[in-house]
Amino acid sequence: MSSNKASRIFVALPGRTKEVEAKLVGMAERVDLAVLRLEEKGTFPALGYGRSDDLMPGETVIAIGNPLGLEFSVTTGVVSATRRRIPLDDETFSVFIQTDALINPGNSGGPLLNINGELIGINTAIASQAQGIGFAIPVEIAARVAGELISHGRMRPVYLGLTTGNTAAALSRLRGVGGVLVTGVEGDAPARTAGVREADVILQLDGVTVESPAELTHLLAAYVPGDRLTLRLLRGTEEIEIKLRAAAVPAGYALAYVERNFGFKVDDDRDGLFIAAVSRGSAADKAGIRRGDRLVEVAGEKVATEAEFRAVVEGNLGRFPLRFLVARGNRGYYLDLP
């Protein structure tokens, strides 16, 4: 999904020759979903929600879309896997329903239905190197994201109060998998209240395996404040489960978080975002960041204002190291902090 907004959006409805104009309510780029609002008043056909959490491999599914501009094209297939982890880049994975129903370019955004005609997923990807493999975002995630976009116009990041790092190589070899090492738990945070401790290793989030801080951050992007979630942890030699409720990021937290963990403050002007102060002996100071340097990107996302900076930081809370693109004069350099 591109962040470039179309100048005008129109929606085609069955049985009508005239398209209906729509407005963008909000979008969640990390989850590849958006919500549109039809500008015309009236009653429109809508799909009922099914469930994807009780799907079983072999169940029949139906995919609908507009491949190559051929509107309302229908294909059928079966569920191949219910929680397939698919790499999105070098660091992150996401979880999809896998199906062999034919999903071609143009089907993305179309519904995946069960045999009762209920929505169980949103078609989102196709494996270009293989035929007969398609993927869909589970309906529970889509519904949660849609509700948040309708209520707030954006995905509010969740706050657990964790700082994390990669597990040691020795532990990864011993267990045969990775995991996310808890390096810190903030006082009075949801994680602390629920009983998460420093040195715990996060193995799963709601039954989905996580193997890096980046992957945990990406999965949490589909949650909203107030959601309940379950962490499966390795504590010593014992695996335990802890349930907690995600909170909203406290007001003013992001800037204080950056100053505490990375050692710098930011401000903005008409030329963009710049480093306003660097704490002596901090990670930023040791990396050579200076007052007056320009901050161009955080975690691969461009930032030009303090508000944009706060939003990106809030979406990457607890993720270490964090990559910054800093410019000085005509030169730019990437730094991983701390």
QUIVEN-V189859 format. One record per pair of residues at least 12 apart in sequence whose ideal C-beta (glycine too) atoms are under 10 Angstrom apart, sorted by the first residue. I is the first residue (numbers start at 1). J is the second residue. Records with the same first field share a line. If there is no record, write none. Layout:
I->J, J
//
This chain:
1->27, 28, 29, 30, 31, 32, 33, 34, 108, 109, 124
2->27, 29
3->27, 29, 301, 302
5->24, 27
6->22, 24
8->21, 22, 23
9->21, 22, 23, 24, 34, 36, 37, 38, 39
10->22, 36, 39
11->36, 37, 38, 39, 40, 44
12->66, 71, 72
13->38, 40, 44, 45
14->45, 71, 72
15->45
16->44
18->40
19->40
20->36, 38, 39, 40, 42, 44
21->36, 37, 38, 39, 40
22->35, 36, 37, 38, 39, 40
23->35, 36, 37, 38, 39
24->36, 37, 149, 153
25->37, 146, 149, 150, 151, 152, 153, 154
26->145, 146, 148, 149, 150, 151, 152, 153, 154, 155
27->145, 149, 153, 154, 155
28->141, 142, 144, 145, 146, 148, 149, 154, 155, 221, 222
29->155, 221, 301
30->88, 92, 94, 145, 155, 217, 218, 219, 220, 221, 222, 315
31->94, 122, 124, 137, 141, 142, 144, 145, 149, 155, 218, 221, 222
32->88, 94, 108, 109, 122, 124, 125, 137, 145
33->109, 122, 124, 137, 141, 142, 144, 145, 146, 149, 155, 222
34->109, 145, 146, 149
35->145, 146, 147, 148, 149, 150, 153
36->149
37->150
46->119
47->64, 111, 113, 117, 118, 119, 120, 139
48->113, 116, 117, 118, 119
49->118, 119, 120, 139, 140, 142, 143
50->112, 113, 114, 115, 116, 117, 118, 119, 120, 121, 139
51->114, 118, 119, 120, 138, 139, 140
52->79, 82, 83, 97, 112, 114, 118, 119, 120, 121, 136, 137, 138, 139, 140, 141, 142
53->82, 83, 120, 138, 139, 140, 206, 207
54->82, 120
55->79, 81, 82, 83, 97, 99, 114, 120, 121, 138, 139
56->78, 79, 82
57->78, 79, 80, 81, 82, 98, 99
58->78, 79, 80
59->77, 78, 79, 82, 99, 114, 115, 120
60->76, 77, 78, 79, 99, 101, 113, 114, 115
61->75, 76, 77, 78, 79, 80, 97, 99, 100, 101, 112, 113, 114, 115, 120, 121, 134, 136
62->74, 75, 76, 77, 99, 101, 111, 112, 113, 114, 115, 117, 120
63->75, 76, 77, 99, 100, 101, 102, 103, 104, 107, 110, 111, 112, 113, 121, 123, 134, 136
64->101, 107, 110, 111, 112, 113, 123
65->102, 103, 104, 105, 106, 107, 108, 109, 110, 111, 112, 123
66->104, 105, 106, 107, 108, 109, 110
67->102, 103, 104, 105, 106, 107, 108, 110, 126
68->104, 105, 106, 107
69->105, 106
70->104, 106
71->106
72->110
73->102, 104, 106, 107, 110
74->101, 102, 110, 113
75->99, 100, 101, 102, 103, 104, 107, 110, 123, 134
76->99, 100, 101, 102, 113, 115
77->98, 99, 100, 101, 102, 103, 112, 132, 133, 134
78->98, 99, 100, 101
79->97, 98, 99, 100, 101, 112, 114, 120, 121, 136
80->97, 98, 99, 100, 101, 132, 133, 134, 135
81->95, 96, 97, 98, 99, 133, 135
82->95, 96, 97, 98, 99, 138
83->95, 96, 97, 98, 138, 206, 207, 208, 209
84->96, 97, 98, 99, 133, 135, 136
85->208, 209, 210, 211, 215, 219
86->98, 124, 125, 127, 133, 135
87->215
88->125, 214, 215, 218
89->214, 218, 300
90->212, 214
91->211, 212, 213, 214, 215, 217, 218, 300, 319
92->212, 213, 214, 215, 216, 217, 218, 219, 221
93->208, 209, 210, 211, 212, 214, 215, 218, 219
94->124, 125, 135, 137, 141, 208, 215, 218, 219, 221, 222
95->135, 137, 138, 141, 205, 206, 207, 208, 209, 218, 219, 222
96->121, 122, 123, 124, 125, 134, 135, 136, 137, 138, 141
97->112, 120, 121, 122, 123, 124, 134, 135, 136, 137, 138, 139
98->125, 127, 133, 134, 135, 136
99->112, 120, 121, 123, 132, 133, 134, 135, 136
100->131, 132, 133, 134
101->113, 123, 132, 133, 134, 136
102->126, 131, 132, 133, 134
103->123, 124, 125, 126, 127, 132, 133, 134, 135, 136
104->123, 126, 134
105->126, 128
106->123
107->123, 124, 125, 126, 134, 136
108->122, 123, 124, 125, 126, 134, 135, 136
109->122, 123, 124, 137
110->122, 123, 124, 136
111->123, 136, 139, 142
112->124, 134, 135, 136, 137, 138, 139
113->139
114->139
118->139
119->136, 139, 142, 143
120->136, 138, 139, 140, 142
121->134, 135, 136, 137, 138, 139, 140, 141, 142
122->135, 136, 137, 138, 139, 141, 142, 143, 145, 146
123->135, 136, 137
124->136, 137, 142
125->137
137->222
138->222
140->206, 222
141->219, 222, 223
142->222
144->222, 223, 224, 227
145->221, 222, 223, 224
147->224
148->222, 223, 224, 225, 226, 227
149->224
151->224
152->224, 225
154->311
155->221, 222, 223, 224, 311, 315
156->223, 224, 225, 226, 246, 248, 249, 311, 314, 315
157->217, 220, 221, 223, 224, 225, 246, 248, 249, 254, 311, 312, 313, 314, 315, 316, 317
158->190, 220, 221, 222, 223, 224, 225, 226, 227, 229, 245, 246, 247, 248, 249, 314, 315, 317
159->186, 189, 190, 191, 220, 225, 246, 247, 248, 249, 250, 253, 314, 317, 318
160->185, 186, 189, 190, 191, 192, 194, 196, 216, 220, 223, 229, 231, 244, 245, 246, 247, 317, 318
161->184, 185, 186, 187, 188, 189, 190, 191, 192, 193, 194, 196, 244, 247, 250, 253, 317, 318
162->180, 182, 183, 184, 185, 186, 189, 190, 191, 192, 196, 198, 200, 202, 213, 216, 220, 231, 317, 318, 319
163->181, 182, 183, 184, 185, 186, 191, 198, 213, 257, 261, 317, 318, 319, 320
164->179, 180, 181, 182, 183, 184, 200, 201, 202, 210, 212, 213, 214, 216, 217, 317, 318, 319, 320
165->180, 181, 182, 183, 184, 212, 213, 318, 319, 320, 321
166->178, 179, 180, 181, 183, 211, 212, 213, 214, 320, 321
167->179, 180, 181, 201, 202, 203, 211, 212, 234
168->181, 201
171->201, 234
172->201, 211
175->201, 203, 234
177->201, 203, 209, 210, 211, 234
178->201, 203, 209, 210, 211, 212, 215
179->200, 201, 202, 203, 204, 209, 210, 211, 212, 216, 232, 233, 234
180->200, 201, 202, 203, 204, 205, 210, 211, 212, 213, 214, 215, 216, 217, 231, 233, 318, 319
181->198, 199, 200, 201, 202, 213, 234, 320
182->196, 197, 198, 199, 200, 201, 202, 231, 233, 235, 318
183->198, 199, 200, 213, 318, 320
184->198, 261, 318, 320
185->197, 198, 199, 200, 318
186->253, 257, 317, 318
189->244, 247, 250
190->225, 229, 244, 245, 246, 247
191->231, 242, 244, 246, 247, 318
192->244
193->244, 245, 247
194->229, 230, 231, 242, 243, 244, 245
195->231, 233, 235, 240, 242, 243, 244
196->231, 233, 235, 240, 242, 244
197->233, 235, 242
199->234, 235, 236
200->231, 233, 234, 235, 236, 240, 242
201->232, 233, 234, 235, 236, 239
202->216, 231, 232, 233, 234, 242
203->231, 232, 233, 234, 239, 240, 241
204->219, 230, 231, 232, 233, 239, 241
205->219, 220, 223, 229, 230, 231, 232
206->219, 223, 227, 228, 229, 230, 231, 232
207->230, 232, 241
208->232
209->232
210->231, 232
212->319
213->316, 318, 319, 320, 321, 322
214->299, 316, 319, 322
215->319
216->231, 318, 319
217->299, 315, 316, 317, 318, 319, 322
218->315, 316, 319
220->246, 315, 316, 317, 318, 319
221->315, 316
223->246
224->246, 248
225->245, 246, 247, 248, 249
226->245, 246, 247, 248
227->244, 245, 246, 247
228->243, 244, 245, 246
229->242, 243, 244, 245, 246
230->242, 243, 244
231->243, 244
248->314
249->310, 311, 313, 314, 315, 317
252->310
253->310, 313, 314, 317
254->306, 309, 310, 311, 312, 313, 314, 315, 316, 317
255->306, 309, 310, 313
257->310, 313, 314, 316, 317, 318
258->284, 298, 309, 310, 313, 322, 324, 337
259->277, 278, 279, 282, 284
260->279, 282
261->282, 283, 284, 313, 317, 318, 320, 322, 337, 338
262->278, 279, 282, 283, 284, 285, 287, 289, 313, 320, 321, 322, 324, 335, 337, 338
263->277, 278, 279, 280, 281, 282, 283, 284, 285, 286, 287, 289, 337, 338
264->276, 277, 278, 279, 282, 283, 284, 285, 287, 289, 290, 291, 293, 295, 324, 326, 337
265->277, 278, 279, 284, 291, 306
266->295, 298, 303, 305, 306, 309, 310, 313
267->305, 306, 309
268->295, 303, 304, 305, 306, 307, 308, 309
269->305
271->294, 304
272->294, 295, 296, 302, 303, 304, 305, 308, 327
273->293, 294, 295, 296, 297, 298, 302, 303, 304, 305, 306, 307, 308, 309
274->291, 292, 293, 294, 295, 326, 327
275->289, 290, 291, 292, 293, 294, 295, 324, 326, 328
276->291, 292, 306
277->291
278->290, 291, 292, 293
282->337, 338
283->320, 321, 322, 335, 336, 337, 338
284->324, 326, 335, 337, 338
286->337, 338
287->324, 326, 333, 335, 336, 337, 338
288->326, 328, 333, 335
289->324, 326, 328, 333, 335, 337
290->326, 328
292->328
293->324, 326, 327, 328, 329, 332, 333
294->325, 326, 327, 328, 329, 332
295->309, 324, 325, 326, 327
296->324, 325, 326, 327, 332, 334
297->312, 323, 324, 325, 326, 327, 332, 334
298->311, 312, 313, 315, 316, 322, 323, 324, 325
299->312, 313, 315, 316, 319, 322, 323, 324, 325
300->312, 316, 323, 325, 334
301->315, 316, 325
302->325
303->324, 325
320->336, 337, 338
321->335, 336, 337, 338
322->335, 336, 337, 338
323->335, 336, 337
324->336, 337
//
